[in-house]
Amino acid sequence: MGRSAQSVSRFFSLRKKKQNDWAFPEELCCRFTLAEISAATQCFDQTLCIGRGGFCSVFKGRIKVDGDEDRINVVAIKRFSRGSERGMREFRAEVQLLCQLRHPNLVSLIGFCQENGECITVYDYMPNGSLRHYLYDSNIKNKDPLPLTWKQRLKICIGVARAIHYLHAGVKHAVIHRDVKCSNVLLDQNLVPKLGDFGLSKMGPPVLSNVLIKLNSRVSGTFGYLDPEYVMSGQLTEKSDVFSFGMVLFEVLCAKSGSREIPECVERGETFPAMIDPFLVGKVAPDCLRKFMNIAERCVRPTGAERPTMGEVQVELECALELQERADAVKQLNELGKTASSSLAPPPAHDMED
């Protein structure tokens, strides 16, 4: 086993280790002092808190990067719960993984801090928040009041699919995210999606073509997104991420929560035409909708063997976008034709006496 692989294995071990015994990959990202973090968040001022999780709080802050006195970045600072073993595990997993992973649709880790019992990670700040907020959080503030367009939603889904495909097949050791959901998809200033929160992620054996990763793992994840096969067997596979992503696709189409609202609609006997986000009615090309629904339905099939790979999902979503763009182009040409015809029509004939 190579030195890098041994380092990764140590990070994913659940054994407790002394702080000084754990070597952070400082050559891959910045290590901040607690004083710098405290200054960046105004001593963790609660008015700067932009999110909370089970084992962490996230603050918006401003911090100097790379020792450049003139460069102050707006960042997101995740503070893990003190004294929490799970919080420590998630902190280590995020630092180790994100120091090594680079993809335009993954959140960028700037640095970390471990000092005086504090475990903190620092990321690029995503000004548009999470996909969940845009889809079905009615309390969101300071955001564009208009819902995301269908093409914007498709492009976001494609970006997330590319990120997951990269994790499964684009790195030496495949990574299973294990918590793919709308609240973990963050949007930058251009609505480019960034998949984040790698605290539950698992690293598998070296990537081998057409070989399914299987890991025995204590069931963890978010209700509503959990792969039922994983729940029943305790065996985690890359197809578990595919199931979770399928639930994200249904949420994108319906603008409803996959853990609560969509199951409630199904129990009432509603069909998907009635469940689709009213804002999208009449705006989705029929061929595109059929393709999208087919992908989503295949992703959430009961067993992993029945589900597509993320590479296949990515390709089919790109095809769905092409179908939508083709339909939009035809519609635009027809509208231009009607406008041109009306402008070239001869004036109405008038009676001689008039």
N, C-alpha and C positions, 0 to 999 in steps of 0.2 A: 504494500500500500504506500502511495506517495505521501510526501510530507503534507501537501495541501489536503488530501483526503483524510489523513489522520487528524488534522486540525479540525476539519468539519465534524468528524465523528465525536471528538471531545466536546464540541459545542452542543451536540444533540444528546449527550449523556445526561441522565437525570440525577447523577450523583452530585452531592453538594461538594463544592470546592471553595477553598479560601480565595478571597478576592485577588491576592497577589499571585496565586497559582494559575489564574485564568489569563492567558495572553490574548489581548484584543488585537485585531489586525489594524494597528494604527497607521500602517503604511498605506492603507486603502481608503481611509477617511479621517476626518479631524477628531481629535479628542479635546473636548472643552472642559474647563474647570467649572466647578459648581458656582463660583463667583460670577463667571461669564453668563451662565444660564440664569442665575438669579437676577442679574442686571437686565438681561434680555426680556424677562417676564415681569419685571418690577416686583420681584419677590413673590412670584406666582400669584399675581393679582387676579382675583376671581372674575373681574370684568374682562380679562383677556382670555378666559377659558372659552374655547370654541367647540369642545366636545368631551364626552365622558364615556368610558367603557367599564366593563366589569373590573378591570385591574389597572386602569390608567385614566389620566386626564390629559387633554391636549390644550396647549396654550398658543396663542399667536404672539410672536416676539420679533425682536430685531437684534441681530448679532453680527459681529465682525467675522469674516470668513478668510481663512488662509493668511491671517496676520496683516491683511491689507487695511490700513487705517482709514482709507477713503471708501472702502466697500462694505456697506452694511446691508445685509440681506434680511428681507422679511421671511420668517420661517415658521414652521409648525413644530412645537416642542412637546414631545410626549413624555409625561412623567409617570412612571410605573409605581404602583402601590408599594410603599415601604414594608418590608418584612413579609411580603407575599412570595411564596415559593413559585407559584404559577407565574406571577409577574416577572420574577427573575428568569424563568425559563423562556417566557415570551420575549423579554428584552434580549437575551443571548441569541435566540433564534433570529430575531430581526437584524441585529447587528451583523452576525456572521453571514447571513444570506445576502442582505442588501449591500454589504460591502463588495460582494463578488458579482452580483447580478446587474446587468446594464441593459435596459431596453426602453425605448421611448414611451411605452405604455405601462411602465412600472414606476412607482414613486421613487424619488432619488433621495437616498440617505446622505446627508451632509456630514454628520458626525454623531458623537455620543458623549455621555458623561457618566462615570461611575465613581462616586465619592461620598463619604460619610453616610453610607447606606442608601444613597439615592441612585436610581438607575434611570437614565434619561436618553432619549434619542431625538435627533434634530433632522428635519426634512424640509424640502422645498415647500413653501406655502401654496396651497391650491385655492385661489380666490373664489372659485365658483362652488366650493363645498363638495358635497357628495351627490351622486346620481339619485340616491333615495330622496334627498331634499327636493330635487327638481321634479320627481315623479309624483310623490304623494305626501309630502310634508306641508300641510296647509299653514303651519306657523312660521315658515321660513321668512326671514326678513332681508331687506336690502338685495333682493334678487329681481331679475327681469320677470315681470308679472306674466309674460306670455309663456305657455308651455313649450317644451322642446318640440321642434318639428319632427316629422317622421324620418326624414333623411338625417337629421342630427342624431336621432336615436339609433338609427342603423349604423352610422359611423362610430358612435360610442361602443356599440356592441361588437363591431369588427375590431376596434382597438383592444378591447378587453380579451376577445378571443385570441388575438395575436399574442398578447402577454401570457395567457395561460398556455398556449401552444409552445411558446418559448420556454416556459418553465418545464413542460413535459418532455420536450424534444430538442431544445436548442442549447442546453447546457450539458456539461460532462456528466453530472449526477442529477437525474431528474428530480424535480421538486413538485410535491403535491401541496397546493395552497391550503386546502381543507376549510376555508372560510370565505369562499366566493359569494358575495352578496352585494346588493346595491349600495349599502352604506360604506363598503370598502372600495368602491369605485369613486375616485376623486376626479374633479374636473378643473383643468387649469384655465387661464384667462381666455383661451380660444376653444374651450369645451373639449380639449383633447383629454381622453380618459387615462387615469393612472391607477393601476391596481395596487392596493396597499394592505397593511396589517398582516404581516407574515408571522405573527406570534404563535399560531397553531400549525405552521407548515412543517412538513416532513420531507427529509431528503432521502431518496431511494438509492439503489445501486446504479452503477454506470448505465447511461442510456444505451439500449440495444434496440435496433429497428424491429418493429412488430412484436416486441415482448412487453407484456403487461406487467407493470410494477404491482407487487402485492406486499403490503406491510401489515403486520398484526399491531393494532394500536387501540388504546382506550378511546372509546367513541367521544369525539369532541367536535363541536361546530355549532351552528345556529339552527334552531328549530324552524322548519319550513324549507330549509335548503339542504337538509341532511339526506344523503343517499340512503334509501331504505335498505339496500343490500349491505351497506357498511354498518348500519345500525343493527341488523340481524346477525351478521357474521363477525363483526369486529375487524374485518379485513379491509384495509384502506387501499384503494387503487386510484390511478389517474382518472378513471371513469367516475369516481366520486365527485371530482371537480366538474366533470361534464354535466352531471345531474344538477349541481348547484347553479351552473351557468344557465341551464335550461330554465330554471325557475326565474333567473334574472331576465331572460328573454320574455317570459310571460308577463313579468312585472312591467317591462318596458312597453309592451303592447297594451296592457290594461291600465297602467298607472294605478295599480292596487298592490297592497302588501301580499307577498307570497306566503307569509306565515299566518295571516289572519283573513284578509278580505277575499282573496281568490278561493281558498277552501270554503269560506262561507257561501260564496256565489255558487260553487259547484254543488254544495249540499242543498241549496234552494232549487237546484235543477236548471240553473241558467246555462246557456250555451255561449260559446266564445264570441259569436257576433254581437251578443248583448253585453258582453263583459269588456269589450274593447273601449279604450279611452274615447269618450265622446268627441274630444278635440280632433281625433284622427279620422272620424267617420267621413267618408268621401274623399279622403286625401291619400289613401294607400292604394296603389295599383293592385288590381285583383291577382295578377300573376305573382307580384312581389309578396302579397299577403299569404298566398298559398305556399310559396317557398319558405317564408319565415315560419309559418305555423308548422310546416313539415319538419323543419330543423328543431324547433322547440319541443315538439312532441317526441321526436326520436331521442332527444337529450334526456328526457325524464322517464324513459322506459324502465321497467322494474329491475332489470339486471344490466350490469355493465357490458356484457357481451352483446346486448341489443343496441347499445348506444354508439354513436360515431366517435371518432377521435376528435380532439380539438383542432387538429389540422384540417379535417374534413368540415367541421363546423365553420371554421374561418373561411374556407373556400366557398361554401354555400351561402354564407352571409354576404360575401362580396358579390356573388351572383345575384342575390336578392336586391342589393343596392343597384346593380346594373339594370335589372328589370325595372326598378322604380325610375331611374334616370332616363331610360328609354321611353317609358310611358309619359314622363313629364315633358320630354322633348317633342313627342308626337302631339301631345296636348297643346304645347306652346305653338307649334307650327299650325295646327288647326285654328287656334285663336288668331294668329297673325293673318292667316288666309281669310278668315271671316272679316277682320278689320280692313284688309286690303280690298276685298270684294265690295264692302259697303262704301268705301271711299271712292271707288271707281264707277259705281252705279250711276247711270244718267239721271239728271234731275227729273222729277215728276212732270208729266205733260200738263199744260194749263189750257183751259178753255179760251178760245179767241176773245170772247167778250170780256173775260176776266183780264 
